[in-house]
Amino acid sequence: MVNLLPNAQLIVIGGGIVGLATAWRYSQRFPDRPVVVLEKEPAVAMHQTGRNSGVIHSGIYYKPGSLKAQTCRDGKQQLEQFCTQNGVPFETCGKVIVATDPSQVAALEKIQERGVANGVPSERIGPERLAELEPHAAGVAALHVPSTGIVDYAKVCYRLVDQIQQQGGRVVTGAKVTAIALGAGEVVVHSTAGEFTAPRVVNCAGLFSDQVAKLSGLRPAARIIPFRGEYFDLAPQAHHLVKNLIYPTPDPSFPFLGVHFTRMIGGGVECGPNAVLALAREGYGKTSVNLRELVGSLSFGGFQRLALRHWRMGAGEMWRSLSKGAFVRALSRLVPEIRSEHLTPAEPGIRAQAVLPNGELVDDFLIESSGPVVNVLNAPSPAATASLEIGRQVVERLAAE
């Protein structure tokens, strides 16, 4: 099998939104340097990018000064501009973050403080204003974040593919990377679609980013642990219960935001997700198991320490996975009128979460270089929102090294 783009100057591994955004940014910065994207699936955006709620995040949650906070704010503006210029529908609909109990008000205030530091406008509101924005939501207080939006990230990816190809690049599907060989001034990437050679490589392999990094000789301290998020669709007769986006006040010690309601840009309302250990990196079904990957997760000391630290919250997430009634009860804290018959199972997703050996979750985006290879090792939410800015920063790193 031959290299389909023999003069490629950059190879990007992974056809999710971060990989495609990086390739597009590179083609913008260096229009005379062809780029090739290798995606192991038959189409782009088939995993994390195409299996999320489609929220354009405002950046209100993130630690001020963190890469998440900076890239989310800048990436949001770039994403909205890209969508406008390329005919991708999006909507700035706003959301409410609801405190359902007085004990959560202090956490809500801290979120607002972070929003101020991050330059994200929000308004502290009481039950009366909450009832105007979301008539069926219940809470003692809330934050209204008007800049939050919704979009179909898969459609963004399809436009990115068009742009990359117009610049002379290629997006090769069915190209699972099997080996990476570092040579003098070039990197040879072996894949199921052939061998590809370029001076530089960017690893945006998502759920397999740590394994691809190892192929290039890097031994990252963090390991990807897959967490499955399960969703329900709200039945049409219950759509009136949710106008836009309704979120709970999250636990600041846990990286997941809790089950929430999201109006989708294509219609309908999605409810969820919970967060449970996936039995395989692409184990979307509850009984989908890859024993090698599962043993790898369970035997990793970092995961064991994480599980011990958060066992109570983890047990609650598992119970909601097993019991629809428990899931409904969690949702009904936000919208009391929700009933079990309003919910039908929807397509699940899997989050690639980097975990350190000491059991700490990598809370920020993590990008490490290893010679001619740049590895995006942790890019959880809001990576889709921030993707164009992440891509820009990766390209700046390539240009500087």
C-alpha positions in Angstrom: 0.0 0.0 0.0 1.3 3.4 -0.9 1.3 6.8 0.6 -1.7 8.7 -0.8 -0.1 12.1 -0.1 3.7 11.6 -0.6 4.5 15.3 -0.1 2.6 15.7 3.2 4.2 18.0 5.7 2.0 17.1 8.7 0.1 14.0 9.7 -2.7 14.3 12.1 -3.9 11.1 13.8 -7.6 11.3 14.7 -10.6 12.6 12.7 -12.5 14.1 15.7 -13.0 17.8 16.0 -9.7 18.5 17.7 -7.7 16.6 15.0 -9.6 18.2 12.1 -9.4 21.7 13.7 -5.6 21.2 14.0 -5.3 20.1 10.4 -7.4 23.1 9.2 -5.4 25.6 11.3 -2.2 24.1 9.8 -3.5 24.5 6.3 -4.4 28.1 7.1 -1.0 28.9 8.6 0.9 27.0 5.9 -1.2 26.8 2.7 1.7 25.4 0.7 2.3 22.5 3.1 -0.2 19.6 2.6 -1.7 17.9 5.6 -3.2 14.4 5.9 -5.6 13.3 8.6 -5.8 9.6 9.4 -9.1 8.3 10.9 -9.5 4.7 11.8 -13.3 4.7 11.4 -15.2 4.8 8.0 -16.2 8.5 8.7 -15.1 11.4 10.9 -16.6 12.4 14.2 -17.9 8.9 15.1 -16.8 8.9 18.8 -16.6 11.7 21.3 -17.3 14.5 18.8 -20.4 12.9 17.4 -21.7 11.6 20.7 -22.1 14.7 22.9 -24.8 17.1 23.7 -23.7 19.7 21.2 -23.3 22.5 23.7 -21.2 25.5 22.9 -19.8 26.2 26.4 -19.3 29.7 27.8 -16.3 28.8 29.9 -17.9 29.7 33.3 -16.8 26.6 35.1 -13.1 26.5 34.6 -10.2 27.5 36.8 -9.1 31.0 35.9 -5.8 31.0 34.1 -6.2 27.4 33.0 -5.8 26.3 29.4 -9.5 25.2 29.5 -10.6 28.7 30.5 -8.5 30.5 27.9 -9.1 28.2 25.0 -12.8 27.9 25.7 -13.4 31.6 25.7 -11.3 32.2 22.5 -12.4 29.0 20.9 -16.1 29.8 21.3 -15.7 33.0 19.3 -13.7 31.2 16.6 -16.2 28.4 16.4 -19.2 30.8 16.1 -17.3 32.7 13.3 -16.5 29.4 11.5 -20.1 28.3 11.7 -21.4 31.6 10.4 -18.9 31.6 7.5 -19.5 28.0 6.6 -23.3 27.7 6.9 -23.4 25.5 10.0 -26.5 26.3 12.1 -25.9 27.3 15.7 -27.9 29.1 18.4 -26.9 31.2 21.4 -29.8 30.1 23.6 -28.4 30.5 27.1 -28.6 28.2 30.1 -29.4 28.1 33.7 -27.3 26.5 36.4 -29.7 25.7 39.2 -29.2 25.3 43.0 -32.0 22.9 44.1 -31.0 23.2 47.8 -29.7 26.0 49.9 -26.5 24.0 50.6 -25.6 24.5 46.9 -25.8 28.3 46.9 -22.1 28.7 48.0 -20.9 26.5 45.1 -23.1 28.5 42.8 -21.5 31.7 44.0 -18.0 30.2 43.4 -19.0 29.4 39.8 -20.1 32.9 39.3 -16.8 34.2 40.7 -15.0 32.0 38.2 -17.2 33.4 35.4 -16.2 36.9 36.4 -12.5 36.0 36.3 -13.0 34.3 32.9 -14.9 37.2 31.4 -18.1 35.2 31.1 -21.3 37.3 31.9 -23.8 35.7 34.2 -26.7 36.8 36.3 -27.6 35.5 39.8 -31.3 35.0 39.8 -34.0 33.8 42.2 -37.0 31.5 41.8 -39.1 34.1 40.1 -36.7 34.9 37.3 -35.9 31.2 36.9 -39.6 30.6 36.4 -39.6 33.1 33.6 -36.6 31.5 31.8 -37.5 27.9 32.6 -41.1 27.7 33.9 -40.9 24.0 34.9 -37.5 24.1 36.6 -37.3 24.1 40.4 -34.5 25.8 42.4 -33.8 28.1 45.3 -31.3 30.1 43.2 -29.7 29.9 39.8 -27.2 31.5 37.4 -28.3 32.6 34.0 -25.5 32.3 31.5 -26.8 33.9 28.3 -23.8 33.2 26.1 -24.1 29.3 26.1 -25.1 27.9 22.8 -25.9 24.7 20.8 -24.6 23.3 17.6 -24.1 19.9 15.8 -20.4 19.2 16.1 -20.5 16.5 13.5 -21.6 19.1 10.9 -18.7 21.3 12.0 -16.4 18.4 11.3 -17.8 17.9 7.8 -17.2 21.5 7.0 -13.6 21.2 8.3 -13.0 18.3 6.0 -14.2 20.3 3.1 -11.9 23.2 4.0 -8.9 20.8 4.5 -9.5 19.2 1.1 -9.9 22.6 -0.6 -6.4 23.5 0.7 -4.9 20.3 -0.9 -5.0 18.1 2.2 -6.6 14.7 2.6 -8.7 13.0 5.2 -8.2 9.3 4.9 -10.7 7.0 6.7 -10.3 3.4 7.5 -6.7 4.2 8.5 -6.0 2.8 11.9 -2.5 3.6 13.0 -0.5 0.5 13.9 3.1 1.8 14.3 5.1 5.0 14.2 8.8 5.0 13.1 11.0 8.1 13.8 13.7 8.7 11.2 16.1 11.4 10.3 13.9 14.4 9.5 10.8 12.3 8.9 8.2 10.2 10.7 6.7 7.2 9.0 3.2 6.3 10.2 2.0 2.8 9.4 -1.7 2.3 9.1 -4.3 0.0 7.7 -4.6 2.3 4.7 -0.9 2.4 4.0 2.3 4.2 5.1 2.4 8.0 5.4 5.5 10.1 5.8 5.8 13.6 7.0 8.3 15.7 9.1 5.8 16.2 11.9 2.9 14.3 13.5 0.1 15.4 15.8 -1.7 12.8 17.9 -5.3 13.6 18.5 -6.5 10.0 18.9 -8.9 10.8 21.8 -9.7 7.5 23.6 -6.5 6.0 22.3 -4.2 9.1 22.7 -2.0 7.5 25.4 -1.5 4.3 23.3 -0.7 6.3 20.1 1.8 8.3 22.2 3.5 5.1 23.2 3.9 4.2 19.6 6.1 7.3 19.1 8.2 6.5 22.1 6.5 8.7 24.7 5.6 7.2 28.1 2.9 9.5 29.4 2.4 9.5 33.1 -1.4 9.9 32.7 -3.5 7.0 31.3 -6.9 7.4 29.6 -9.7 5.9 31.5 -13.0 5.6 29.6 -16.2 6.8 31.2 -19.5 6.0 29.6 -22.2 8.6 29.6 -25.8 7.4 29.2 -28.5 9.6 27.9 -32.3 9.7 27.4 -34.4 11.5 24.9 -37.3 13.5 26.2 -40.5 12.4 24.5 -42.2 15.0 22.3 -45.2 15.4 24.7 -42.7 16.6 27.4 -40.6 19.0 25.2 -42.5 21.9 26.7 -40.9 21.2 30.1 -37.5 22.4 28.8 -37.0 25.6 26.9 -33.2 25.6 26.6 -30.5 24.2 28.8 -31.0 23.3 32.5 -27.9 22.2 34.5 -27.4 21.4 38.2 -24.9 23.0 40.4 -21.9 20.6 40.0 -19.7 19.1 42.7 -16.5 21.1 42.4 -14.4 18.0 43.4 -15.7 15.9 40.5 -15.1 16.7 36.8 -18.6 15.7 35.6 -21.4 18.2 35.6 -24.2 15.9 36.6 -27.3 14.9 34.7 -28.9 17.9 32.9 -31.3 18.9 30.1 -30.1 20.1 26.7 -32.2 21.3 23.8 -30.6 20.0 20.6 -30.0 22.2 17.6 -31.6 19.6 15.3 -34.7 19.3 17.5 -35.6 17.4 20.7 -34.2 17.5 24.2 -31.5 15.2 25.6 -31.3 14.2 29.3 -28.1 13.1 31.0 -25.4 12.0 31.1 -24.3 10.0 34.1 -20.7 8.8 34.2 -19.7 5.2 34.8 -16.5 3.2 34.0 -16.8 1.9 30.5 -15.8 -1.8 30.1 -14.0 -1.0 26.9 -12.6 2.2 25.4 -15.3 2.1 22.8 -17.8 0.0 24.9 -21.0 1.9 24.2 -23.2 -0.9 25.3 -23.5 -1.8 29.0 -22.3 -5.3 28.2 -19.7 -4.3 25.7 -16.4 -5.6 27.2 -12.8 -5.6 26.0 -11.1 -7.7 28.7 -7.6 -6.4 27.9 -8.7 -2.8 28.2 -10.9 -3.4 31.2 -8.0 -5.1 33.1 -5.8 -2.2 32.0 -8.2 0.3 33.7 -8.8 -1.8 36.8 -5.1 -2.6 37.4 -3.9 0.9 37.0 -3.0 2.3 40.4 -4.3 5.7 39.5 -7.8 4.4 38.8 -7.8 2.4 42.0 -6.9 5.5 44.0 -9.6 7.5 42.1 -12.2 4.9 42.8 -11.4 4.8 46.5 -11.5 8.6 46.7 -14.8 9.0 44.9 -16.5 5.6 45.7 -19.7 7.2 47.1 -20.3 9.4 44.0 -19.2 6.5 41.8 -21.8 4.2 43.4 -24.5 6.8 42.8 -23.5 7.0 39.1 -23.6 3.2 38.8 -27.0 3.0 40.4 -28.4 5.6 38.0 -27.0 3.4 35.2 -28.8 0.3 36.5 -32.0 2.0 37.6 -34.0 4.2 35.3 -36.0 5.3 38.3 -32.8 6.6 40.0 -32.0 8.5 36.8 -35.5 10.0 36.7 -35.2 11.1 40.4 -32.0 12.9 39.6 -33.6 14.7 36.7 -36.8 15.5 38.7 -34.7 17.5 41.2 -34.3 20.0 38.4 -37.7 19.5 36.7 -40.2 18.0 39.1 -42.7 17.1 36.4 -40.4 14.6 34.7 -41.7 11.1 34.7 -40.3 7.8 33.6 -42.6 7.5 30.6 -41.1 10.8 29.3 -37.7 9.2 28.7 -36.5 6.8 26.0 -32.9 5.6 25.8 -30.6 7.6 23.5 -27.2 6.9 22.0 -24.5 6.8 24.8 -21.1 8.5 24.6 -17.7 7.8 26.1 -15.4 10.4 27.6 -11.7 10.0 27.5 -10.4 11.1 30.9 -6.7 11.2 31.7 -5.9 10.0 35.2 -2.5 10.3 36.9 -0.9 7.5 38.9 -1.7 9.3 42.2 -5.4 9.1 41.4 -5.8 12.7 40.4 -7.9 13.5 37.4 -6.1 15.7 34.8 -8.4 18.7 35.1 -6.9 20.7 32.2 -6.1 20.0 28.6 -2.7 18.2 28.4 -0.4 18.5 25.4 3.1 17.1 25.3 5.7 17.0 22.6 8.0 14.0 22.0 10.5 14.9 19.3 8.6 15.5 16.0 5.3 14.3 17.5 2.9 16.5 19.4 0.5 14.5 21.6 -2.9 15.9 22.7 -3.2 13.6 25.7 -6.3 15.0 27.5 -9.0 17.0 25.7 -12.3 16.5 27.6 -15.2 18.9 27.6 -15.0 21.8 26.5 -12.6 20.5 23.9 -15.3 20.7 21.1 -16.1 24.3 21.9 -12.3 25.1 22.2 -11.2 23.0 19.3 -10.2 25.7 16.8 -8.2 27.5 19.5 -6.6 24.2 20.6 -5.7 23.6 17.0 -4.2 27.1 16.6 -2.1 26.6 19.7 -0.8 23.2 18.5 0.1 24.7 15.2 2.0 27.6 17.0 3.9 24.9 18.9 4.8 23.1 15.6 5.9 26.4 14.1 8.1 27.3 17.1 9.9 23.9 17.5 
